[in-house]
Amino acid sequence: MEDFQQILPVTKVKRHLLDILKRMEEEDATIALTRNGEPVGVMMTPARYEALLETIEILGDKEIMRALEQSTKDFKSGKVFTDEEVWGD
C-alpha cells in the first residue's frame, strides 16, 4: 500500500468523513481504508479516478503502446526534433 498518501481506519473515516473529503479535494489525495489493520478499500478524487481509467485504457491499447515504444526508441537513438523545427519560429 505504498502508493497511498494516507492510510486510515474505517472507524476514523466514519467519524471525520467530511473533513477527509475536503482534504482529499485540496490535495488530490488517495486514501487507503483499513479494518483491523487490513486494507478494505480506497478513496480517491474523481479526477484521479478518471486518470486511472484513462491510463488503463491506454495500457490496453496495443496500437498506442507500440507507438509509445517506437517513440522511446527514437528518443534514445537521438531521432528527435526541436520545437523550432516542428513549429517554426
PyMOL Python script that loads the backbone (N, CA, C, O; Angstrom):
from pymol import cmd

cmd.read_pdbstr("""\
ATOM      1  N   MET A   1       0.819  -1.194   0.000  1.00  0.00           N
ATOM      2  CA  MET A   1       0.000   0.000   0.000  1.00  0.00           C
ATOM      3  C   MET A   1       0.865   1.261   0.000  1.00  0.00           C
ATOM      4  O   MET A   1       0.483   2.262   0.606  1.00  0.00           O
ATOM      5  N   GLU A   2       2.007   1.234  -0.657  1.00  0.00           N
ATOM      6  CA  GLU A   2       2.901   2.381  -0.605  1.00  0.00           C
ATOM      7  C   GLU A   2       2.499   3.537  -1.511  1.00  0.00           C
ATOM      8  O   GLU A   2       3.089   4.611  -1.390  1.00  0.00           O
ATOM      9  N   ASP A   3       1.533   3.384  -2.409  1.00  0.00           N
ATOM     10  CA  ASP A   3       1.128   4.467  -3.309  1.00  0.00           C
ATOM     11  C   ASP A   3       0.061   5.376  -2.711  1.00  0.00           C
ATOM     12  O   ASP A   3      -0.440   6.262  -3.404  1.00  0.00           O
ATOM     13  N   PHE A   4      -0.290   5.187  -1.478  1.00  0.00           N
ATOM     14  CA  PHE A   4      -1.339   5.974  -0.848  1.00  0.00           C
ATOM     15  C   PHE A   4      -0.736   7.105  -0.021  1.00  0.00           C
ATOM     16  O   PHE A   4       0.273   6.921   0.660  1.00  0.00           O
ATOM     17  N   GLN A   5      -1.371   8.284  -0.088  1.00  0.00           N
ATOM     18  CA  GLN A   5      -0.898   9.401   0.707  1.00  0.00           C
ATOM     19  C   GLN A   5      -1.243   9.212   2.177  1.00  0.00           C
ATOM     20  O   GLN A   5      -0.561   9.744   3.053  1.00  0.00           O
ATOM     21  N   GLN A   6      -2.300   8.456   2.444  1.00  0.00           N
ATOM     22  CA  GLN A   6      -2.734   8.275   3.815  1.00  0.00           C
ATOM     23  C   GLN A   6      -3.415   6.925   3.959  1.00  0.00           C
ATOM     24  O   GLN A   6      -4.068   6.441   3.035  1.00  0.00           O
ATOM     25  N   ILE A   7      -3.254   6.330   5.120  1.00  0.00           N
ATOM     26  CA  ILE A   7      -3.925   5.071   5.440  1.00  0.00           C
ATOM     27  C   ILE A   7      -4.709   5.325   6.718  1.00  0.00           C
ATOM     28  O   ILE A   7      -4.142   5.689   7.748  1.00  0.00           O
ATOM     29  N   LEU A   8      -6.028   5.126   6.638  1.00  0.00           N
ATOM     30  CA  LEU A   8      -6.893   5.437   7.778  1.00  0.00           C
ATOM     31  C   LEU A   8      -7.802   4.255   8.102  1.00  0.00           C
ATOM     32  O   LEU A   8      -8.255   3.553   7.198  1.00  0.00           O
ATOM     33  N   PRO A   9      -8.070   4.034   9.393  1.00  0.00           N
ATOM     34  CA  PRO A   9      -9.053   3.009   9.764  1.00  0.00           C
ATOM     35  C   PRO A   9     -10.468   3.482   9.416  1.00  0.00           C
ATOM     36  O   PRO A   9     -10.770   4.674   9.480  1.00  0.00           O
ATOM     37  N   VAL A  10     -11.313   2.544   9.053  1.00  0.00           N
ATOM     38  CA  VAL A  10     -12.686   2.846   8.666  1.00  0.00           C
ATOM     39  C   VAL A  10     -13.404   3.623   9.766  1.00  0.00           C
ATOM     40  O   VAL A  10     -14.167   4.540   9.461  1.00  0.00           O
ATOM     41  N   THR A  11     -13.184   3.286  11.026  1.00  0.00           N
ATOM     42  CA  THR A  11     -13.877   3.976  12.124  1.00  0.00           C
ATOM     43  C   THR A  11     -13.522   5.466  12.143  1.00  0.00           C
ATOM     44  O   THR A  11     -14.394   6.300  12.392  1.00  0.00           O
ATOM     45  N   LYS A  12     -12.273   5.809  11.888  1.00  0.00           N
ATOM     46  CA  LYS A  12     -11.874   7.221  11.843  1.00  0.00           C
ATOM     47  C   LYS A  12     -12.518   7.916  10.644  1.00  0.00           C
ATOM     48  O   LYS A  12     -12.950   9.063  10.750  1.00  0.00           O
ATOM     49  N   VAL A  13     -12.583   7.224   9.504  1.00  0.00           N
ATOM     50  CA  VAL A  13     -13.197   7.803   8.308  1.00  0.00           C
ATOM     51  C   VAL A  13     -14.669   8.086   8.567  1.00  0.00           C
ATOM     52  O   VAL A  13     -15.177   9.132   8.163  1.00  0.00           O
ATOM     53  N   LYS A  14     -15.353   7.179   9.229  1.00  0.00           N
ATOM     54  CA  LYS A  14     -16.772   7.394   9.526  1.00  0.00           C
ATOM     55  C   LYS A  14     -16.970   8.628  10.404  1.00  0.00           C
ATOM     56  O   LYS A  14     -17.920   9.384  10.201  1.00  0.00           O
ATOM     57  N   ARG A  15     -16.091   8.836  11.366  1.00  0.00           N
ATOM     58  CA  ARG A  15     -16.221   9.978  12.281  1.00  0.00           C
ATOM     59  C   ARG A  15     -15.857  11.303  11.624  1.00  0.00           C
ATOM     60  O   ARG A  15     -16.418  12.338  11.982  1.00  0.00           O
ATOM     61  N   HIS A  16     -14.924  11.293  10.662  1.00  0.00           N
ATOM     62  CA  HIS A  16     -14.377  12.524  10.104  1.00  0.00           C
ATOM     63  C   HIS A  16     -14.539  12.611   8.579  1.00  0.00           C
ATOM     64  O   HIS A  16     -13.720  13.237   7.905  1.00  0.00           O
ATOM     65  N   LEU A  17     -15.571  11.997   8.043  1.00  0.00           N
ATOM     66  CA  LEU A  17     -15.705  11.877   6.595  1.00  0.00           C
ATOM     67  C   LEU A  17     -15.675  13.229   5.872  1.00  0.00           C
ATOM     68  O   LEU A  17     -14.954  13.373   4.885  1.00  0.00           O
ATOM     69  N   LEU A  18     -16.429  14.208   6.335  1.00  0.00           N
ATOM     70  CA  LEU A  18     -16.480  15.487   5.622  1.00  0.00           C
ATOM     71  C   LEU A  18     -15.116  16.177   5.607  1.00  0.00           C
ATOM     72  O   LEU A  18     -14.712  16.731   4.585  1.00  0.00           O
ATOM     73  N   ASP A  19     -14.409  16.145   6.731  1.00  0.00           N
ATOM     74  CA  ASP A  19     -13.065  16.737   6.782  1.00  0.00           C
ATOM     75  C   ASP A  19     -12.104  15.993   5.862  1.00  0.00           C
ATOM     76  O   ASP A  19     -11.284  16.610   5.181  1.00  0.00           O
ATOM     77  N   ILE A  20     -12.206  14.688   5.845  1.00  0.00           N
ATOM     78  CA  ILE A  20     -11.323  13.872   4.997  1.00  0.00           C
ATOM     79  C   ILE A  20     -11.604  14.154   3.524  1.00  0.00           C
ATOM     80  O   ILE A  20     -10.671  14.295   2.735  1.00  0.00           O
ATOM     81  N   LEU A  21     -12.878  14.237   3.146  1.00  0.00           N
ATOM     82  CA  LEU A  21     -13.224  14.536   1.754  1.00  0.00           C
ATOM     83  C   LEU A  21     -12.705  15.911   1.341  1.00  0.00           C
ATOM     84  O   LEU A  21     -12.206  16.076   0.228  1.00  0.00           O
ATOM     85  N   LYS A  22     -12.818  16.888   2.224  1.00  0.00           N
ATOM     86  CA  LYS A  22     -12.316  18.230   1.924  1.00  0.00           C
ATOM     87  C   LYS A  22     -10.804  18.193   1.701  1.00  0.00           C
ATOM     88  O   LYS A  22     -10.300  18.786   0.747  1.00  0.00           O
ATOM     89  N   ARG A  23     -10.088  17.502   2.574  1.00  0.00           N
ATOM     90  CA  ARG A  23      -8.633  17.398   2.440  1.00  0.00           C
ATOM     91  C   ARG A  23      -8.252  16.638   1.168  1.00  0.00           C
ATOM     92  O   ARG A  23      -7.279  16.990   0.502  1.00  0.00           O
ATOM     93  N   MET A  24      -9.013  15.601   0.833  1.00  0.00           N
ATOM     94  CA  MET A  24      -8.755  14.855  -0.400  1.00  0.00           C
ATOM     95  C   MET A  24      -8.870  15.765  -1.616  1.00  0.00           C
ATOM     96  O   MET A  24      -8.026  15.727  -2.511  1.00  0.00           O
ATOM     97  N   GLU A  25      -9.921  16.586  -1.644  1.00  0.00           N
ATOM     98  CA  GLU A  25     -10.110  17.518  -2.768  1.00  0.00           C
ATOM     99  C   GLU A  25      -8.950  18.504  -2.868  1.00  0.00           C
ATOM    100  O   GLU A  25      -8.429  18.751  -3.955  1.00  0.00           O
ATOM    101  N   GLU A  26      -8.553  19.059  -1.739  1.00  0.00           N
ATOM    102  CA  GLU A  26      -7.490  20.062  -1.722  1.00  0.00           C
ATOM    103  C   GLU A  26      -6.150  19.486  -2.171  1.00  0.00           C
ATOM    104  O   GLU A  26      -5.381  20.153  -2.863  1.00  0.00           O
ATOM    105  N   GLU A  27      -5.876  18.246  -1.774  1.00  0.00           N
ATOM    106  CA  GLU A  27      -4.570  17.633  -2.027  1.00  0.00           C
ATOM    107  C   GLU A  27      -4.588  16.621  -3.166  1.00  0.00           C
ATOM    108  O   GLU A  27      -3.547  16.061  -3.508  1.00  0.00           O
ATOM    109  N   ASP A  28      -5.771  16.377  -3.765  1.00  0.00           N
ATOM    110  CA  ASP A  28      -5.928  15.326  -4.774  1.00  0.00           C
ATOM    111  C   ASP A  28      -5.339  14.013  -4.258  1.00  0.00           C
ATOM    112  O   ASP A  28      -4.579  13.334  -4.948  1.00  0.00           O
ATOM    113  N   ALA A  29      -5.712  13.684  -3.034  1.00  0.00           N
ATOM    114  CA  ALA A  29      -5.123  12.547  -2.324  1.00  0.00           C
ATOM    115  C   ALA A  29      -5.881  11.247  -2.578  1.00  0.00           C
ATOM    116  O   ALA A  29      -7.063  11.241  -2.922  1.00  0.00           O
ATOM    117  N   THR A  30      -5.161  10.165  -2.397  1.00  0.00           N
ATOM    118  CA  THR A  30      -5.740   8.819  -2.404  1.00  0.00           C
ATOM    119  C   THR A  30      -5.546   8.247  -1.003  1.00  0.00           C
ATOM    120  O   THR A  30      -4.454   8.314  -0.440  1.00  0.00           O
ATOM    121  N   ILE A  31      -6.610   7.689  -0.451  1.00  0.00           N
ATOM    122  CA  ILE A  31      -6.571   7.201   0.923  1.00  0.00           C
ATOM    123  C   ILE A  31      -6.954   5.727   0.947  1.00  0.00           C
ATOM    124  O   ILE A  31      -7.962   5.320   0.369  1.00  0.00           O
ATOM    125  N   ALA A  32      -6.132   4.939   1.627  1.00  0.00           N
ATOM    126  CA  ALA A  32      -6.447   3.527   1.833  1.00  0.00           C
ATOM    127  C   ALA A  32      -7.244   3.404   3.125  1.00  0.00           C
ATOM    128  O   ALA A  32      -6.912   4.030   4.131  1.00  0.00           O
ATOM    129  N   LEU A  33      -8.288   2.602   3.091  1.00  0.00           N
ATOM    130  CA  LEU A  33      -9.113   2.361   4.268  1.00  0.00           C
ATOM    131  C   LEU A  33      -8.790   0.976   4.826  1.00  0.00           C
ATOM    132  O   LEU A  33      -8.663   0.004   4.082  1.00  0.00           O
ATOM    133  N   THR A  34      -8.662   0.908   6.143  1.00  0.00           N
ATOM    134  CA  THR A  34      -8.360  -0.373   6.769  1.00  0.00           C
ATOM    135  C   THR A  34      -9.403  -0.733   7.816  1.00  0.00           C
ATOM    136  O   THR A  34     -10.049   0.137   8.401  1.00  0.00           O
ATOM    137  N   ARG A  35      -9.550  -2.021   8.035  1.00  0.00           N
ATOM    138  CA  ARG A  35     -10.379  -2.548   9.122  1.00  0.00           C
ATOM    139  C   ARG A  35      -9.525  -3.591   9.822  1.00  0.00           C
ATOM    140  O   ARG A  35      -9.055  -4.547   9.205  1.00  0.00           O
ATOM    141  N   ASN A  36      -9.336  -3.399  11.094  1.00  0.00           N
ATOM    142  CA  ASN A  36      -8.478  -4.280  11.886  1.00  0.00           C
ATOM    143  C   ASN A  36      -7.084  -4.389  11.277  1.00  0.00           C
ATOM    144  O   ASN A  36      -6.464  -5.452  11.298  1.00  0.00           O
ATOM    145  N   GLY A  37      -6.603  -3.268  10.733  1.00  0.00           N
ATOM    146  CA  GLY A  37      -5.261  -3.228  10.169  1.00  0.00           C
ATOM    147  C   GLY A  37      -5.111  -3.795   8.773  1.00  0.00           C
ATOM    148  O   GLY A  37      -4.017  -3.772   8.208  1.00  0.00           O
ATOM    149  N   GLU A  38      -6.191  -4.303   8.211  1.00  0.00           N
ATOM    150  CA  GLU A  38      -6.149  -4.895   6.872  1.00  0.00           C
ATOM    151  C   GLU A  38      -6.801  -3.951   5.866  1.00  0.00           C
ATOM    152  O   GLU A  38      -7.839  -3.365   6.174  1.00  0.00           O
ATOM    153  N   PRO A  39      -6.222  -3.783   4.665  1.00  0.00           N
ATOM    154  CA  PRO A  39      -6.834  -2.902   3.666  1.00  0.00           C
ATOM    155  C   PRO A  39      -8.186  -3.449   3.196  1.00  0.00           C
ATOM    156  O   PRO A  39      -8.321  -4.634   2.889  1.00  0.00           O
ATOM    157  N   VAL A  40      -9.186  -2.552   3.148  1.00  0.00           N
ATOM    158  CA  VAL A  40     -10.524  -2.972   2.712  1.00  0.00           C
ATOM    159  C   VAL A  40     -11.098  -2.071   1.618  1.00  0.00           C
ATOM    160  O   VAL A  40     -12.127  -2.401   1.029  1.00  0.00           O
ATOM    161  N   GLY A  41     -10.453  -0.947   1.339  1.00  0.00           N
ATOM    162  CA  GLY A  41     -10.986  -0.057   0.312  1.00  0.00           C
ATOM    163  C   GLY A  41     -10.044   1.098   0.030  1.00  0.00           C
ATOM    164  O   GLY A  41      -9.018   1.281   0.686  1.00  0.00           O
ATOM    165  N   VAL A  42     -10.438   1.873  -0.980  1.00  0.00           N
ATOM    166  CA  VAL A  42      -9.654   3.032  -1.407  1.00  0.00           C
ATOM    167  C   VAL A  42     -10.610   4.175  -1.703  1.00  0.00           C
ATOM    168  O   VAL A  42     -11.660   3.982  -2.314  1.00  0.00           O
ATOM    169  N   MET A  43     -10.229   5.378  -1.259  1.00  0.00           N
ATOM    170  CA  MET A  43     -10.984   6.584  -1.607  1.00  0.00           C
ATOM    171  C   MET A  43     -10.059   7.484  -2.423  1.00  0.00           C
ATOM    172  O   MET A  43      -8.895   7.677  -2.072  1.00  0.00           O
ATOM    173  N   MET A  44     -10.596   8.037  -3.526  1.00  0.00           N
ATOM    174  CA  MET A  44      -9.809   8.948  -4.347  1.00  0.00           C
ATOM    175  C   MET A  44     -10.740   9.971  -4.973  1.00  0.00           C
ATOM    176  O   MET A  44     -11.955   9.776  -5.029  1.00  0.00           O
ATOM    177  N   THR A  45     -10.154  11.063  -5.443  1.00  0.00           N
ATOM    178  CA  THR A  45     -10.952  12.105  -6.090  1.00  0.00           C
ATOM    179  C   THR A  45     -11.416  11.610  -7.460  1.00  0.00           C
ATOM    180  O   THR A  45     -10.794  10.725  -8.049  1.00  0.00           O
ATOM    181  N   PRO A  46     -12.502  12.182  -7.959  1.00  0.00           N
ATOM    182  CA  PRO A  46     -12.959  11.802  -9.304  1.00  0.00           C
ATOM    183  C   PRO A  46     -11.891  12.043 -10.374  1.00  0.00           C
ATOM    184  O   PRO A  46     -11.765  11.250 -11.307  1.00  0.00           O
ATOM    185  N   ALA A  47     -11.127  13.120 -10.252  1.00  0.00           N
ATOM    186  CA  ALA A  47     -10.087  13.408 -11.249  1.00  0.00           C
ATOM    187  C   ALA A  47      -9.035  12.302 -11.268  1.00  0.00           C
ATOM    188  O   ALA A  47      -8.597  11.868 -12.334  1.00  0.00           O
ATOM    189  N   ARG A  48      -8.635  11.852 -10.084  1.00  0.00           N
ATOM    190  CA  ARG A  48      -7.639  10.781 -10.010  1.00  0.00           C
ATOM    191  C   ARG A  48      -8.218   9.477 -10.553  1.00  0.00           C
ATOM    192  O   ARG A  48      -7.520   8.725 -11.234  1.00  0.00           O
ATOM    193  N   TYR A  49      -9.483   9.207 -10.257  1.00  0.00           N
ATOM    194  CA  TYR A  49     -10.143   8.002 -10.760  1.00  0.00           C
ATOM    195  C   TYR A  49     -10.220   8.017 -12.285  1.00  0.00           C
ATOM    196  O   TYR A  49      -9.937   7.010 -12.934  1.00  0.00           O
ATOM    197  N   GLU A  50     -10.604   9.168 -12.858  1.00  0.00           N
ATOM    198  CA  GLU A  50     -10.668   9.302 -14.317  1.00  0.00           C
ATOM    199  C   GLU A  50      -9.288   9.080 -14.934  1.00  0.00           C
ATOM    200  O   GLU A  50      -9.162   8.402 -15.954  1.00  0.00           O
ATOM    201  N   ALA A  51      -8.257   9.651 -14.315  1.00  0.00           N
ATOM    202  CA  ALA A  51      -6.888   9.483 -14.825  1.00  0.00           C
ATOM    203  C   ALA A  51      -6.474   8.014 -14.776  1.00  0.00           C
ATOM    204  O   ALA A  51      -5.815   7.521 -15.692  1.00  0.00           O
ATOM    205  N   LEU A  52      -6.855   7.323 -13.720  1.00  0.00           N
ATOM    206  CA  LEU A  52      -6.547   5.901 -13.601  1.00  0.00           C
ATOM    207  C   LEU A  52      -7.227   5.099 -14.702  1.00  0.00           C
ATOM    208  O   LEU A  52      -6.602   4.233 -15.314  1.00  0.00           O
ATOM    209  N   LEU A  53      -8.496   5.379 -14.956  1.00  0.00           N
ATOM    210  CA  LEU A  53      -9.216   4.678 -16.028  1.00  0.00           C
ATOM    211  C   LEU A  53      -8.585   4.965 -17.390  1.00  0.00           C
ATOM    212  O   LEU A  53      -8.463   4.067 -18.224  1.00  0.00           O
ATOM    213  N   GLU A  54      -8.185   6.215 -17.612  1.00  0.00           N
ATOM    214  CA  GLU A  54      -7.549   6.579 -18.880  1.00  0.00           C
ATOM    215  C   GLU A  54      -6.221   5.841 -19.052  1.00  0.00           C
ATOM    216  O   GLU A  54      -5.898   5.369 -20.142  1.00  0.00           O
ATOM    217  N   THR A  55      -5.464   5.749 -17.974  1.00  0.00           N
ATOM    218  CA  THR A  55      -4.191   5.024 -18.027  1.00  0.00           C
ATOM    219  C   THR A  55      -4.416   3.554 -18.357  1.00  0.00           C
ATOM    220  O   THR A  55      -3.692   2.976 -19.168  1.00  0.00           O
ATOM    221  N   ILE A  56      -5.405   2.962 -17.739  1.00  0.00           N
ATOM    222  CA  ILE A  56      -5.716   1.552 -18.010  1.00  0.00           C
ATOM    223  C   ILE A  56      -6.115   1.379 -19.474  1.00  0.00           C
ATOM    224  O   ILE A  56      -5.713   0.414 -20.124  1.00  0.00           O
ATOM    225  N   GLU A  57      -6.905   2.317 -19.988  1.00  0.00           N
ATOM    226  CA  GLU A  57      -7.331   2.250 -21.393  1.00  0.00           C
ATOM    227  C   GLU A  57      -6.127   2.338 -22.332  1.00  0.00           C
ATOM    228  O   GLU A  57      -6.033   1.582 -23.299  1.00  0.00           O
ATOM    229  N   ILE A  58      -5.206   3.264 -22.045  1.00  0.00           N
ATOM    230  CA  ILE A  58      -4.012   3.420 -22.876  1.00  0.00           C
ATOM    231  C   ILE A  58      -3.156   2.160 -22.820  1.00  0.00           C
ATOM    232  O   ILE A  58      -2.698   1.670 -23.852  1.00  0.00           O
ATOM    233  N   LEU A  59      -2.943   1.642 -21.628  1.00  0.00           N
ATOM    234  CA  LEU A  59      -2.117   0.441 -21.481  1.00  0.00           C
ATOM    235  C   LEU A  59      -2.727  -0.772 -22.183  1.00  0.00           C
ATOM    236  O   LEU A  59      -2.014  -1.692 -22.582  1.00  0.00           O
ATOM    237  N   GLY A  60      -4.051  -0.762 -22.327  1.00  0.00           N
ATOM    238  CA  GLY A  60      -4.728  -1.868 -23.000  1.00  0.00           C
ATOM    239  C   GLY A  60      -4.812  -1.718 -24.507  1.00  0.00           C
ATOM    240  O   GLY A  60      -5.266  -2.636 -25.191  1.00  0.00           O
ATOM    241  N   ASP A  61      -4.386  -0.584 -25.038  1.00  0.00           N
ATOM    242  CA  ASP A  61      -4.454  -0.327 -26.472  1.00  0.00           C
ATOM    243  C   ASP A  61      -3.106  -0.666 -27.107  1.00  0.00           C
ATOM    244  O   ASP A  61      -2.130   0.065 -26.940  1.00  0.00           O
ATOM    245  N   LYS A  62      -3.062  -1.776 -27.833  1.00  0.00           N
ATOM    246  CA  LYS A  62      -1.793  -2.255 -28.410  1.00  0.00           C
ATOM    247  C   LYS A  62      -1.187  -1.253 -29.392  1.00  0.00           C
ATOM    248  O   LYS A  62       0.033  -1.098 -29.440  1.00  0.00           O
ATOM    249  N   GLU A  63      -2.019  -0.580 -30.167  1.00  0.00           N
ATOM    250  CA  GLU A  63      -1.510   0.373 -31.143  1.00  0.00           C
ATOM    251  C   GLU A  63      -0.826   1.565 -30.457  1.00  0.00           C
ATOM    252  O   GLU A  63       0.252   1.992 -30.869  1.00  0.00           O
ATOM    253  N   ILE A  64      -1.458   2.086 -29.421  1.00  0.00           N
ATOM    254  CA  ILE A  64      -0.848   3.197 -28.677  1.00  0.00           C
ATOM    255  C   ILE A  64       0.446   2.742 -28.017  1.00  0.00           C
ATOM    256  O   ILE A  64       1.441   3.467 -28.039  1.00  0.00           O
ATOM    257  N   MET A  65       0.442   1.561 -27.436  1.00  0.00           N
ATOM    258  CA  MET A  65       1.654   1.063 -26.764  1.00  0.00           C
ATOM    259  C   MET A  65       2.795   0.877 -27.761  1.00  0.00           C
ATOM    260  O   MET A  65       3.945   1.176 -27.440  1.00  0.00           O
ATOM    261  N   ARG A  66       2.493   0.385 -28.973  1.00  0.00           N
ATOM    262  CA  ARG A  66       3.540   0.248 -29.999  1.00  0.00           C
ATOM    263  C   ARG A  66       4.101   1.618 -30.372  1.00  0.00           C
ATOM    264  O   ARG A  66       5.311   1.775 -30.534  1.00  0.00           O
ATOM    265  N   ALA A  67       3.217   2.610 -30.508  1.00  0.00           N
ATOM    266  CA  ALA A  67       3.658   3.965 -30.842  1.00  0.00           C
ATOM    267  C   ALA A  67       4.540   4.539 -29.729  1.00  0.00           C
ATOM    268  O   ALA A  67       5.547   5.189 -30.011  1.00  0.00           O
ATOM    269  N   LEU A  68       4.173   4.306 -28.484  1.00  0.00           N
ATOM    270  CA  LEU A  68       4.988   4.789 -27.365  1.00  0.00           C
ATOM    271  C   LEU A  68       6.349   4.097 -27.331  1.00  0.00           C
ATOM    272  O   LEU A  68       7.367   4.733 -27.062  1.00  0.00           O
ATOM    273  N   GLU A  69       6.362   2.802 -27.601  1.00  0.00           N
ATOM    274  CA  GLU A  69       7.633   2.069 -27.644  1.00  0.00           C
ATOM    275  C   GLU A  69       8.533   2.614 -28.757  1.00  0.00           C
ATOM    276  O   GLU A  69       9.738   2.779 -28.566  1.00  0.00           O
ATOM    277  N   GLN A  70       7.938   2.889 -29.916  1.00  0.00           N
ATOM    278  CA  GLN A  70       8.713   3.441 -31.026  1.00  0.00           C
ATOM    279  C   GLN A  70       9.237   4.829 -30.670  1.00  0.00           C
ATOM    280  O   GLN A  70      10.377   5.162 -30.995  1.00  0.00           O
ATOM    281  N   SER A  71       8.423   5.632 -30.012  1.00  0.00           N
ATOM    282  CA  SER A  71       8.858   6.966 -29.585  1.00  0.00           C
ATOM    283  C   SER A  71      10.036   6.874 -28.625  1.00  0.00           C
ATOM    284  O   SER A  71      10.971   7.671 -28.707  1.00  0.00           O
ATOM    285  N   THR A  72       9.993   5.923 -27.730  1.00  0.00           N
ATOM    286  CA  THR A  72      11.093   5.731 -26.781  1.00  0.00           C
ATOM    287  C   THR A  72      12.372   5.352 -27.521  1.00  0.00           C
ATOM    288  O   THR A  72      13.445   5.876 -27.221  1.00  0.00           O
ATOM    289  N   LYS A  73      12.260   4.445 -28.484  1.00  0.00           N
ATOM    290  CA  LYS A  73      13.429   4.044 -29.282  1.00  0.00           C
ATOM    291  C   LYS A  73      13.977   5.233 -30.061  1.00  0.00           C
ATOM    292  O   LYS A  73      15.189   5.443 -30.105  1.00  0.00           O
ATOM    293  N   ASP A  74      13.086   6.016 -30.680  1.00  0.00           N
ATOM    294  CA  ASP A  74      13.508   7.194 -31.434  1.00  0.00           C
ATOM    295  C   ASP A  74      14.244   8.180 -30.526  1.00  0.00           C
ATOM    296  O   ASP A  74      15.290   8.713 -30.899  1.00  0.00           O
ATOM    297  N   PHE A  75      13.706   8.414 -29.359  1.00  0.00           N
ATOM    298  CA  PHE A  75      14.327   9.358 -28.427  1.00  0.00           C
ATOM    299  C   PHE A  75      15.717   8.878 -28.010  1.00  0.00           C
ATOM    300  O   PHE A  75      16.673   9.655 -28.004  1.00  0.00           O
ATOM    301  N   LYS A  76      15.823   7.597 -27.661  1.00  0.00           N
ATOM    302  CA  LYS A  76      17.113   7.053 -27.226  1.00  0.00           C
ATOM    303  C   LYS A  76      18.154   7.086 -28.338  1.00  0.00           C
ATOM    304  O   LYS A  76      19.348   7.214 -28.066  1.00  0.00           O
ATOM    305  N   SER A  77      17.712   6.973 -29.582  1.00  0.00           N
ATOM    306  CA  SER A  77      18.650   6.985 -30.704  1.00  0.00           C
ATOM    307  C   SER A  77      18.936   8.404 -31.201  1.00  0.00           C
ATOM    308  O   SER A  77      19.696   8.585 -32.152  1.00  0.00           O
ATOM    309  N   GLY A  78      18.328   9.414 -30.559  1.00  0.00           N
ATOM    310  CA  GLY A  78      18.576  10.793 -30.939  1.00  0.00           C
ATOM    311  C   GLY A  78      17.723  11.286 -32.088  1.00  0.00           C
ATOM    312  O   GLY A  78      17.949  12.381 -32.604  1.00  0.00           O
ATOM    313  N   LYS A  79      16.760  10.506 -32.490  1.00  0.00           N
ATOM    314  CA  LYS A  79      15.871  10.891 -33.587  1.00  0.00           C
ATOM    315  C   LYS A  79      14.756  11.781 -33.028  1.00  0.00           C
ATOM    316  O   LYS A  79      13.613  11.354 -32.861  1.00  0.00           O
ATOM    317  N   VAL A  80      15.133  13.044 -32.744  1.00  0.00           N
ATOM    318  CA  VAL A  80      14.202  13.997 -32.152  1.00  0.00           C
ATOM    319  C   VAL A  80      14.286  15.323 -32.889  1.00  0.00           C
ATOM    320  O   VAL A  80      15.242  15.571 -33.622  1.00  0.00           O
ATOM    321  N   PHE A  81      13.295  16.169 -32.697  1.00  0.00           N
ATOM    322  CA  PHE A  81      13.238  17.483 -33.318  1.00  0.00           C
ATOM    323  C   PHE A  81      13.031  18.542 -32.238  1.00  0.00           C
ATOM    324  O   PHE A  81      12.408  18.271 -31.212  1.00  0.00           O
ATOM    325  N   THR A  82      13.548  19.734 -32.466  1.00  0.00           N
ATOM    326  CA  THR A  82      13.316  20.834 -31.548  1.00  0.00           C
ATOM    327  C   THR A  82      11.955  21.445 -31.835  1.00  0.00           C
ATOM    328  O   THR A  82      11.359  21.186 -32.881  1.00  0.00           O
ATOM    329  N   ASP A  83      11.458  22.263 -30.898  1.00  0.00           N
ATOM    330  CA  ASP A  83      10.192  22.966 -31.108  1.00  0.00           C
ATOM    331  C   ASP A  83      10.248  23.798 -32.389  1.00  0.00           C
ATOM    332  O   ASP A  83       9.305  23.816 -33.180  1.00  0.00           O
ATOM    333  N   GLU A  84      11.363  24.476 -32.570  1.00  0.00           N
ATOM    334  CA  GLU A  84      11.501  25.338 -33.734  1.00  0.00           C
ATOM    335  C   GLU A  84      11.419  24.546 -35.034  1.00  0.00           C
ATOM    336  O   GLU A  84      10.817  25.000 -36.007  1.00  0.00           O
ATOM    337  N   GLU A  85      12.032  23.351 -35.048  1.00  0.00           N
ATOM    338  CA  GLU A  85      11.998  22.524 -36.254  1.00  0.00           C
ATOM    339  C   GLU A  85      10.577  22.071 -36.572  1.00  0.00           C
ATOM    340  O   GLU A  85      10.202  21.957 -37.739  1.00  0.00           O
ATOM    341  N   VAL A  86       9.794  21.815 -35.537  1.00  0.00           N
ATOM    342  CA  VAL A  86       8.430  21.322 -35.744  1.00  0.00           C
ATOM    343  C   VAL A  86       7.454  22.461 -36.018  1.00  0.00           C
ATOM    344  O   VAL A  86       6.654  22.382 -36.951  1.00  0.00           O
ATOM    345  N   TRP A  87       7.515  23.511 -35.216  1.00  0.00           N
ATOM    346  CA  TRP A  87       6.512  24.564 -35.271  1.00  0.00           C
ATOM    347  C   TRP A  87       6.980  25.842 -35.961  1.00  0.00           C
ATOM    348  O   TRP A  87       6.183  26.758 -36.168  1.00  0.00           O
ATOM    349  N   GLY A  88       8.255  25.915 -36.316  1.00  0.00           N
ATOM    350  CA  GLY A  88       8.756  27.136 -36.940  1.00  0.00           C
ATOM    351  C   GLY A  88       9.084  28.174 -35.888  1.00  0.00           C
ATOM    352  O   GLY A  88       9.183  27.871 -34.698  1.00  0.00           O
ATOM    353  N   ASP A  89       9.252  29.408 -36.348  1.00  0.00           N
ATOM    354  CA  ASP A  89       9.631  30.494 -35.428  1.00  0.00           C
ATOM    355  C   ASP A  89       8.620  30.673 -34.375  1.00  0.00           C
ATOM    356  O   ASP A  89       8.772  31.540 -33.515  1.00  0.00           O
TER     357      ASP A  89
END
""", "prot")
cmd.dss("prot")
cmd.show_as("cartoon", "prot")
cmd.util.cbc("prot")
cmd.orient("prot")
